[in-house]
Amino acid sequence: MKNLRGHKKSSESKIGETLRGYGFDEKKVNDYASMSEERLIEELIKSVKESKKNGTFDAQKIQTFASIVAPRLDENGRKKLQKLLKEIT
């Protein structure tokens, strides 16, 4: 599995800025940056379930998260992510 940690600092910084702009706190940004693709998908599922349960589900926020994460996944990971997005949004 691919890990985001190996990418250039400039792209990590841009990802971090974007995630913070969408309400992700610094700890979450750092957590996501160090996760494997499998773990990122698990987190996406968990986040969707929680937000649907408490009435705060925002499909646009999920799409934004996915668009930030997708380029850092391998082709198989991107396919899994797209399939998952179709199921949850």
Buried (B, 14 or more C-beta within 10 A) or exposed (E): EBBBEEBEEEEBEEBBEBBEEEEBEEEBBEBBBEBBBEBBBEBBEEBBEEBEEEEEBBEEBBEBBBEBBBEBBEEEBBEBBEEBBEEBE
